[in-house]
Amino acid sequence: MTGETPGRLNHRVGIRDVAAKADVGISTVSRVLSGSADVRDELRDRVLAAAAELGYQPDILAQSLRRGATRSMGFIADDLRNHLIADIATGAEGVLRARGYSLLVMNSELDPTLDPVNIRVLQARRVDALMMCPVEESHPETVAALTSLGMPLCIIEGDQPASVRASHVHSDHAGGVADALRHLVALGHRRIALLTGPARYRSARERRRGLDVAAAEAPTATFLHRGVELTEEDGQATAGVLLGGADRPTAVVVGGARLLVGVLRALEAAGLEPGRDVAIVTSDALPLAAMFRPPLAAIQRDGPAIGRAAAELLLRRIDEPEMDVETVQLRAVYVPRASAGPPPAP
């Protein structure tokens, strides 16, 4: 036994305890803790000292119910295994913490049926706003849930129908891909493949648009596009077919980290070396990409900046509920490295 009073082991310090310790009324404690100016300095100092000595923590849930706001935001991630999602959450949380908000994260695990479930869970938690990376933009249940959401919403890297009133944060995938392809053409590549996810993803559509821009600028080059599911297996199978032909591409731009793993396995199976036999450019590379041998060229998004932008858009809409929705587009920066070398000599 340690001498605790029976029945008090789990006692939560409340304003009654603070009032008793400071020898003031409960209403005085309430005014002090709410920041009211209608309290004498001597009483305020006594209450604050008593609260600090007792380790008083305000009941956030009770305060939220009184104010009709929880000072929390929801974030529905399409796949928490993606390192970019962690960067987005980190950027958002930094902005929200400074404003006294918390971030509740849900994971849809690349399953579109979990998106509407997660929306309902966060609604039940009474979050004040929601940011979301949808698994599928046009999933009917998700669209219906978002249409009737009734709170500020920001969609990250995805499009939604006009019925969904949402702000958006996008990356310039088309510009990043076009820059990478221009660099490969300048190195002498004339047969270049682009692997992306399916067209149901905005990022895939925009990456394909970047290819079209580069193709219009380089009519003597041949550009191949393959849209596949974002899995290692599909990446390996598709790259294996491309690399197994007599007229294989001399460069491959990969639109996704999971596809990259499959492409690298296909190169190894074919006995080809990245950067020497086939130039490789990836997207959203892990920080370790620069330590890969050869270092991997990459089209990189700024995950923390995406999260910060989404949080700021939502905070503005909370502060001004009648303001219109906004769209922010951030750069996708091409970083050339040794894996994007010139084509092999004939």
Contacts in CASP RR format, 6 or more apart in sequence:
PFRMAT RR
TARGET T0000
AUTHOR 0000-0000-0000
METHOD contacts of the structure
MODEL  1
MTGETPGRLNHRVGIRDVAAKADVGISTVSRVLSGSADVRDELRDRVLAA
AAELGYQPDILAQSLRRGATRSMGFIADDLRNHLIADIATGAEGVLRARG
YSLLVMNSELDPTLDPVNIRVLQARRVDALMMCPVEESHPETVAALTSLG
MPLCIIEGDQPASVRASHVHSDHAGGVADALRHLVALGHRRIALLTGPAR
YRSARERRRGLDVAAAEAPTATFLHRGVELTEEDGQATAGVLLGGADRPT
AVVVGGARLLVGVLRALEAAGLEPGRDVAIVTSDALPLAAMFRPPLAAIQ
RDGPAIGRAAAELLLRRIDEPEMDVETVQLRAVYVPRASAGPPPAP
12 59 0 8 1.000
13 54 0 8 1.000
13 55 0 8 1.000
13 56 0 8 1.000
13 57 0 8 1.000
14 56 0 8 1.000
14 59 0 8 1.000
15 26 0 8 1.000
15 29 0 8 1.000
15 30 0 8 1.000
15 33 0 8 1.000
15 56 0 8 1.000
16 26 0 8 1.000
17 54 0 8 1.000
17 56 0 8 1.000
18 29 0 8 1.000
18 47 0 8 1.000
18 50 0 8 1.000
18 51 0 8 1.000
18 54 0 8 1.000
18 56 0 8 1.000
19 25 0 8 1.000
19 26 0 8 1.000
19 28 0 8 1.000
19 29 0 8 1.000
19 47 0 8 1.000
21 50 0 8 1.000
21 53 0 8 1.000
21 54 0 8 1.000
22 28 0 8 1.000
22 29 0 8 1.000
22 43 0 8 1.000
22 46 0 8 1.000
22 47 0 8 1.000
22 49 0 8 1.000
22 50 0 8 1.000
23 46 0 8 1.000
24 43 0 8 1.000
24 46 0 8 1.000
24 47 0 8 1.000
28 39 0 8 1.000
28 43 0 8 1.000
28 47 0 8 1.000
29 47 0 8 1.000
29 51 0 8 1.000
31 38 0 8 1.000
31 39 0 8 1.000
32 39 0 8 1.000
32 43 0 8 1.000
32 44 0 8 1.000
32 47 0 8 1.000
32 48 0 8 1.000
33 47 0 8 1.000
33 51 0 8 1.000
33 58 0 8 1.000
39 47 0 8 1.000
50 56 0 8 1.000
60 70 0 8 1.000
60 71 0 8 1.000
61 70 0 8 1.000
64 70 0 8 1.000
64 71 0 8 1.000
64 126 0 8 1.000
68 126 0 8 1.000
69 128 0 8 1.000
70 125 0 8 1.000
70 126 0 8 1.000
70 127 0 8 1.000
70 128 0 8 1.000
71 100 0 8 1.000
71 101 0 8 1.000
71 102 0 8 1.000
71 128 0 8 1.000
72 101 0 8 1.000
72 102 0 8 1.000
72 103 0 8 1.000
72 104 0 8 1.000
72 125 0 8 1.000
72 126 0 8 1.000
72 127 0 8 1.000
72 128 0 8 1.000
73 92 0 8 1.000
73 96 0 8 1.000
73 101 0 8 1.000
73 102 0 8 1.000
73 103 0 8 1.000
73 104 0 8 1.000
73 127 0 8 1.000
73 128 0 8 1.000
73 129 0 8 1.000
73 130 0 8 1.000
73 131 0 8 1.000
73 311 0 8 1.000
73 314 0 8 1.000
74 103 0 8 1.000
74 104 0 8 1.000
74 105 0 8 1.000
74 106 0 8 1.000
74 122 0 8 1.000
74 125 0 8 1.000
74 127 0 8 1.000
74 129 0 8 1.000
74 130 0 8 1.000
74 131 0 8 1.000
75 88 0 8 1.000
75 89 0 8 1.000
75 92 0 8 1.000
75 103 0 8 1.000
75 104 0 8 1.000
75 105 0 8 1.000
75 106 0 8 1.000
75 130 0 8 1.000
75 131 0 8 1.000
75 132 0 8 1.000
76 105 0 8 1.000
76 106 0 8 1.000
76 107 0 8 1.000
76 108 0 8 1.000
76 115 0 8 1.000
76 118 0 8 1.000
76 119 0 8 1.000
76 122 0 8 1.000
76 130 0 8 1.000
76 131 0 8 1.000
76 132 0 8 1.000
76 133 0 8 1.000
76 134 0 8 1.000
77 85 0 8 1.000
77 88 0 8 1.000
77 89 0 8 1.000
77 105 0 8 1.000
77 106 0 8 1.000
77 107 0 8 1.000
77 108 0 8 1.000
77 133 0 8 1.000
78 85 0 8 1.000
78 108 0 8 1.000
78 110 0 8 1.000
78 133 0 8 1.000
78 134 0 8 1.000
78 135 0 8 1.000
79 85 0 8 1.000
79 107 0 8 1.000
79 108 0 8 1.000
79 109 0 8 1.000
79 110 0 8 1.000
80 86 0 8 1.000
80 105 0 8 1.000
80 107 0 8 1.000
80 109 0 8 1.000
82 257 0 8 1.000
82 284 0 8 1.000
83 257 0 8 1.000
83 284 0 8 1.000
83 286 0 8 1.000
84 284 0 8 1.000
84 301 0 8 1.000
84 303 0 8 1.000
85 133 0 8 1.000
87 302 0 8 1.000
87 303 0 8 1.000
87 304 0 8 1.000
87 306 0 8 1.000
87 307 0 8 1.000
88 133 0 8 1.000
88 156 0 8 1.000
88 303 0 8 1.000
88 304 0 8 1.000
88 306 0 8 1.000
88 307 0 8 1.000
88 310 0 8 1.000
89 103 0 8 1.000
89 105 0 8 1.000
89 307 0 8 1.000
90 304 0 8 1.000
90 307 0 8 1.000
91 303 0 8 1.000
91 304 0 8 1.000
91 305 0 8 1.000
91 306 0 8 1.000
91 307 0 8 1.000
91 308 0 8 1.000
91 311 0 8 1.000
92 103 0 8 1.000
92 131 0 8 1.000
92 307 0 8 1.000
92 308 0 8 1.000
92 310 0 8 1.000
92 311 0 8 1.000
93 103 0 8 1.000
93 311 0 8 1.000
94 308 0 8 1.000
94 311 0 8 1.000
95 307 0 8 1.000
95 308 0 8 1.000
95 311 0 8 1.000
95 312 0 8 1.000
95 315 0 8 1.000
96 102 0 8 1.000
96 103 0 8 1.000
96 311 0 8 1.000
96 315 0 8 1.000
99 315 0 8 1.000
101 128 0 8 1.000
101 315 0 8 1.000
104 122 0 8 1.000
104 125 0 8 1.000
104 127 0 8 1.000
106 118 0 8 1.000
106 121 0 8 1.000
106 122 0 8 1.000
107 114 0 8 1.000
107 118 0 8 1.000
108 114 0 8 1.000
108 115 0 8 1.000
108 118 0 8 1.000
108 135 0 8 1.000
110 135 0 8 1.000
110 230 0 8 1.000
111 135 0 8 1.000
112 134 0 8 1.000
112 135 0 8 1.000
112 136 0 8 1.000
112 139 0 8 1.000
112 142 0 8 1.000
113 139 0 8 1.000
113 141 0 8 1.000
114 135 0 8 1.000
115 132 0 8 1.000
115 134 0 8 1.000
115 135 0 8 1.000
115 136 0 8 1.000
115 139 0 8 1.000
115 141 0 8 1.000
115 142 0 8 1.000
115 145 0 8 1.000
116 139 0 8 1.000
116 141 0 8 1.000
116 142 0 8 1.000
116 144 0 8 1.000
116 145 0 8 1.000
119 130 0 8 1.000
119 132 0 8 1.000
119 142 0 8 1.000
119 145 0 8 1.000
119 146 0 8 1.000
119 149 0 8 1.000
120 145 0 8 1.000
122 130 0 8 1.000
123 149 0 8 1.000
123 151 0 8 1.000
127 151 0 8 1.000
128 151 0 8 1.000
128 152 0 8 1.000
128 318 0 8 1.000
129 151 0 8 1.000
129 152 0 8 1.000
129 153 0 8 1.000
129 154 0 8 1.000
129 314 0 8 1.000
129 315 0 8 1.000
129 317 0 8 1.000
129 318 0 8 1.000
130 149 0 8 1.000
130 151 0 8 1.000
130 152 0 8 1.000
130 153 0 8 1.000
130 154 0 8 1.000
130 314 0 8 1.000
131 153 0 8 1.000
131 154 0 8 1.000
131 155 0 8 1.000
131 156 0 8 1.000
131 307 0 8 1.000
131 310 0 8 1.000
131 311 0 8 1.000
131 314 0 8 1.000
132 146 0 8 1.000
132 153 0 8 1.000
132 154 0 8 1.000
132 155 0 8 1.000
132 156 0 8 1.000
133 155 0 8 1.000
133 156 0 8 1.000
133 157 0 8 1.000
133 158 0 8 1.000
134 142 0 8 1.000
134 155 0 8 1.000
134 158 0 8 1.000
134 160 0 8 1.000
135 142 0 8 1.000
136 142 0 8 1.000
136 200 0 8 1.000
137 158 0 8 1.000
137 159 0 8 1.000
137 160 0 8 1.000
137 200 0 8 1.000
137 201 0 8 1.000
137 202 0 8 1.000
138 161 0 8 1.000
138 200 0 8 1.000
143 160 0 8 1.000
143 161 0 8 1.000
143 163 0 8 1.000
143 164 0 8 1.000
146 153 0 8 1.000
146 160 0 8 1.000
146 164 0 8 1.000
146 166 0 8 1.000
147 163 0 8 1.000
147 164 0 8 1.000
149 164 0 8 1.000
152 167 0 8 1.000
152 314 0 8 1.000
152 317 0 8 1.000
152 318 0 8 1.000
152 321 0 8 1.000
153 164 0 8 1.000
153 165 0 8 1.000
153 166 0 8 1.000
153 167 0 8 1.000
153 314 0 8 1.000
154 166 0 8 1.000
154 167 0 8 1.000
154 168 0 8 1.000
154 169 0 8 1.000
154 310 0 8 1.000
154 313 0 8 1.000
154 314 0 8 1.000
155 164 0 8 1.000
155 166 0 8 1.000
155 167 0 8 1.000
155 168 0 8 1.000
155 169 0 8 1.000
156 168 0 8 1.000
156 169 0 8 1.000
156 306 0 8 1.000
156 307 0 8 1.000
156 310 0 8 1.000
157 169 0 8 1.000
157 170 0 8 1.000
157 171 0 8 1.000
157 202 0 8 1.000
157 203 0 8 1.000
157 306 0 8 1.000
158 168 0 8 1.000
158 170 0 8 1.000
158 201 0 8 1.000
158 202 0 8 1.000
158 203 0 8 1.000
159 168 0 8 1.000
159 202 0 8 1.000
160 166 0 8 1.000
165 325 0 8 1.000
166 325 0 8 1.000
167 310 0 8 1.000
167 313 0 8 1.000
167 314 0 8 1.000
167 317 0 8 1.000
167 325 0 8 1.000
167 326 0 8 1.000
167 327 0 8 1.000
167 328 0 8 1.000
168 325 0 8 1.000
168 326 0 8 1.000
168 327 0 8 1.000
168 328 0 8 1.000
169 306 0 8 1.000
169 307 0 8 1.000
169 309 0 8 1.000
169 310 0 8 1.000
169 313 0 8 1.000
169 327 0 8 1.000
169 328 0 8 1.000
169 329 0 8 1.000
169 330 0 8 1.000
170 202 0 8 1.000
170 327 0 8 1.000
170 328 0 8 1.000
170 329 0 8 1.000
170 330 0 8 1.000
171 203 0 8 1.000
171 301 0 8 1.000
171 306 0 8 1.000
171 329 0 8 1.000
171 330 0 8 1.000
171 331 0 8 1.000
171 332 0 8 1.000
172 206 0 8 1.000
172 329 0 8 1.000
172 330 0 8 1.000
172 331 0 8 1.000
172 332 0 8 1.000
173 202 0 8 1.000
173 203 0 8 1.000
173 206 0 8 1.000
173 207 0 8 1.000
173 209 0 8 1.000
173 210 0 8 1.000
173 299 0 8 1.000
173 332 0 8 1.000
174 206 0 8 1.000
174 207 0 8 1.000
174 209 0 8 1.000
174 210 0 8 1.000
174 213 0 8 1.000
175 210 0 8 1.000
175 213 0 8 1.000
175 332 0 8 1.000
176 210 0 8 1.000
176 299 0 8 1.000
176 331 0 8 1.000
176 332 0 8 1.000
176 333 0 8 1.000
176 334 0 8 1.000
177 194 0 8 1.000
177 206 0 8 1.000
177 207 0 8 1.000
177 210 0 8 1.000
177 211 0 8 1.000
177 214 0 8 1.000
177 253 0 8 1.000
177 299 0 8 1.000
177 332 0 8 1.000
178 210 0 8 1.000
178 211 0 8 1.000
178 213 0 8 1.000
178 214 0 8 1.000
179 299 0 8 1.000
179 334 0 8 1.000
180 253 0 8 1.000
180 281 0 8 1.000
180 297 0 8 1.000
180 299 0 8 1.000
180 334 0 8 1.000
180 340 0 8 1.000
181 192 0 8 1.000
181 194 0 8 1.000
181 210 0 8 1.000
181 211 0 8 1.000
181 214 0 8 1.000
181 218 0 8 1.000
181 223 0 8 1.000
181 253 0 8 1.000
182 214 0 8 1.000
182 217 0 8 1.000
182 218 0 8 1.000
183 334 0 8 1.000
183 336 0 8 1.000
183 340 0 8 1.000
184 192 0 8 1.000
184 251 0 8 1.000
184 253 0 8 1.000
184 279 0 8 1.000
184 281 0 8 1.000
184 340 0 8 1.000
185 192 0 8 1.000
185 214 0 8 1.000
185 217 0 8 1.000
185 218 0 8 1.000
185 221 0 8 1.000
187 279 0 8 1.000
187 340 0 8 1.000
187 341 0 8 1.000
187 342 0 8 1.000
187 343 0 8 1.000
188 342 0 8 1.000
188 343 0 8 1.000
189 221 0 8 1.000
189 249 0 8 1.000
189 250 0 8 1.000
189 251 0 8 1.000
189 279 0 8 1.000
189 342 0 8 1.000
189 343 0 8 1.000
190 220 0 8 1.000
190 221 0 8 1.000
190 222 0 8 1.000
190 250 0 8 1.000
190 343 0 8 1.000
191 221 0 8 1.000
191 222 0 8 1.000
191 224 0 8 1.000
191 247 0 8 1.000
191 248 0 8 1.000
191 249 0 8 1.000
191 250 0 8 1.000
191 251 0 8 1.000
192 221 0 8 1.000
192 222 0 8 1.000
192 223 0 8 1.000
192 224 0 8 1.000
192 249 0 8 1.000
192 250 0 8 1.000
192 251 0 8 1.000
192 252 0 8 1.000
192 253 0 8 1.000
193 223 0 8 1.000
193 224 0 8 1.000
193 225 0 8 1.000
193 226 0 8 1.000
193 242 0 8 1.000
193 249 0 8 1.000
193 251 0 8 1.000
193 252 0 8 1.000
193 253 0 8 1.000
194 207 0 8 1.000
194 208 0 8 1.000
194 211 0 8 1.000
194 223 0 8 1.000
194 224 0 8 1.000
194 225 0 8 1.000
194 226 0 8 1.000
194 252 0 8 1.000
194 253 0 8 1.000
194 255 0 8 1.000
195 226 0 8 1.000
195 227 0 8 1.000
195 228 0 8 1.000
195 235 0 8 1.000
195 238 0 8 1.000
195 239 0 8 1.000
195 252 0 8 1.000
195 253 0 8 1.000
195 254 0 8 1.000
195 255 0 8 1.000
195 259 0 8 1.000
195 263 0 8 1.000
196 203 0 8 1.000
196 204 0 8 1.000
196 207 0 8 1.000
196 208 0 8 1.000
196 225 0 8 1.000
196 226 0 8 1.000
196 227 0 8 1.000
196 228 0 8 1.000
196 255 0 8 1.000
196 256 0 8 1.000
197 203 0 8 1.000
197 204 0 8 1.000
197 227 0 8 1.000
197 228 0 8 1.000
197 229 0 8 1.000
197 230 0 8 1.000
197 255 0 8 1.000
197 256 0 8 1.000
197 259 0 8 1.000
198 204 0 8 1.000
198 227 0 8 1.000
198 228 0 8 1.000
198 229 0 8 1.000
198 230 0 8 1.000
199 205 0 8 1.000
199 208 0 8 1.000
199 227 0 8 1.000
201 230 0 8 1.000
203 255 0 8 1.000
204 227 0 8 1.000
204 255 0 8 1.000
207 255 0 8 1.000
207 283 0 8 1.000
208 225 0 8 1.000
211 223 0 8 1.000
211 225 0 8 1.000
214 223 0 8 1.000
215 221 0 8 1.000
215 223 0 8 1.000
224 242 0 8 1.000
224 249 0 8 1.000
226 238 0 8 1.000
226 242 0 8 1.000
227 238 0 8 1.000
228 234 0 8 1.000
228 235 0 8 1.000
228 237 0 8 1.000
228 238 0 8 1.000
228 259 0 8 1.000
230 256 0 8 1.000
230 258 0 8 1.000
230 259 0 8 1.000
231 258 0 8 1.000
231 259 0 8 1.000
232 258 0 8 1.000
232 259 0 8 1.000
232 261 0 8 1.000
232 262 0 8 1.000
232 265 0 8 1.000
233 262 0 8 1.000
234 259 0 8 1.000
235 258 0 8 1.000
235 259 0 8 1.000
235 261 0 8 1.000
235 262 0 8 1.000
235 263 0 8 1.000
235 266 0 8 1.000
236 261 0 8 1.000
236 262 0 8 1.000
236 263 0 8 1.000
236 265 0 8 1.000
236 266 0 8 1.000
236 269 0 8 1.000
237 266 0 8 1.000
239 252 0 8 1.000
239 262 0 8 1.000
239 263 0 8 1.000
239 266 0 8 1.000
239 267 0 8 1.000
240 266 0 8 1.000
240 269 0 8 1.000
240 270 0 8 1.000
242 248 0 8 1.000
242 249 0 8 1.000
242 252 0 8 1.000
243 249 0 8 1.000
243 266 0 8 1.000
243 267 0 8 1.000
243 270 0 8 1.000
243 272 0 8 1.000
243 278 0 8 1.000
244 270 0 8 1.000
248 278 0 8 1.000
249 278 0 8 1.000
250 278 0 8 1.000
250 279 0 8 1.000
250 343 0 8 1.000
250 344 0 8 1.000
251 278 0 8 1.000
251 279 0 8 1.000
251 280 0 8 1.000
251 281 0 8 1.000
251 340 0 8 1.000
251 343 0 8 1.000
252 263 0 8 1.000
252 278 0 8 1.000
252 279 0 8 1.000
252 280 0 8 1.000
252 281 0 8 1.000
253 281 0 8 1.000
253 283 0 8 1.000
253 299 0 8 1.000
254 260 0 8 1.000
254 263 0 8 1.000
254 280 0 8 1.000
254 281 0 8 1.000
254 282 0 8 1.000
254 283 0 8 1.000
255 282 0 8 1.000
255 283 0 8 1.000
255 299 0 8 1.000
256 282 0 8 1.000
256 283 0 8 1.000
256 284 0 8 1.000
257 282 0 8 1.000
257 283 0 8 1.000
257 284 0 8 1.000
257 285 0 8 1.000
257 286 0 8 1.000
260 282 0 8 1.000
260 283 0 8 1.000
260 285 0 8 1.000
263 280 0 8 1.000
264 274 0 8 1.000
264 280 0 8 1.000
267 273 0 8 1.000
267 274 0 8 1.000
267 277 0 8 1.000
267 278 0 8 1.000
267 280 0 8 1.000
271 277 0 8 1.000
272 278 0 8 1.000
274 280 0 8 1.000
274 294 0 8 1.000
274 296 0 8 1.000
274 339 0 8 1.000
275 294 0 8 1.000
275 338 0 8 1.000
275 339 0 8 1.000
275 340 0 8 1.000
275 341 0 8 1.000
276 294 0 8 1.000
276 344 0 8 1.000
277 344 0 8 1.000
279 297 0 8 1.000
279 339 0 8 1.000
279 340 0 8 1.000
279 341 0 8 1.000
279 342 0 8 1.000
279 343 0 8 1.000
280 296 0 8 1.000
280 297 0 8 1.000
280 339 0 8 1.000
280 340 0 8 1.000
281 296 0 8 1.000
281 297 0 8 1.000
281 298 0 8 1.000
281 299 0 8 1.000
281 334 0 8 1.000
281 339 0 8 1.000
281 340 0 8 1.000
282 289 0 8 1.000
282 296 0 8 1.000
282 297 0 8 1.000
282 298 0 8 1.000
282 299 0 8 1.000
283 298 0 8 1.000
283 299 0 8 1.000
283 300 0 8 1.000
283 301 0 8 1.000
284 298 0 8 1.000
284 299 0 8 1.000
284 300 0 8 1.000
284 301 0 8 1.000
285 296 0 8 1.000
285 298 0 8 1.000
285 300 0 8 1.000
289 295 0 8 1.000
289 296 0 8 1.000
289 298 0 8 1.000
289 337 0 8 1.000
290 296 0 8 1.000
290 337 0 8 1.000
292 339 0 8 1.000
294 337 0 8 1.000
294 338 0 8 1.000
294 339 0 8 1.000
295 337 0 8 1.000
295 338 0 8 1.000
295 339 0 8 1.000
296 337 0 8 1.000
296 339 0 8 1.000
297 334 0 8 1.000
297 335 0 8 1.000
297 336 0 8 1.000
297 337 0 8 1.000
297 338 0 8 1.000
297 339 0 8 1.000
297 340 0 8 1.000
298 334 0 8 1.000
298 335 0 8 1.000
298 337 0 8 1.000
299 332 0 8 1.000
299 333 0 8 1.000
299 334 0 8 1.000
299 335 0 8 1.000
300 332 0 8 1.000
300 333 0 8 1.000
300 334 0 8 1.000
300 335 0 8 1.000
301 330 0 8 1.000
301 332 0 8 1.000
302 330 0 8 1.000
302 331 0 8 1.000
302 333 0 8 1.000
305 330 0 8 1.000
306 330 0 8 1.000
309 328 0 8 1.000
309 330 0 8 1.000
313 326 0 8 1.000
313 328 0 8 1.000
316 323 0 8 1.000
316 326 0 8 1.000
317 323 0 8 1.000
317 325 0 8 1.000
END
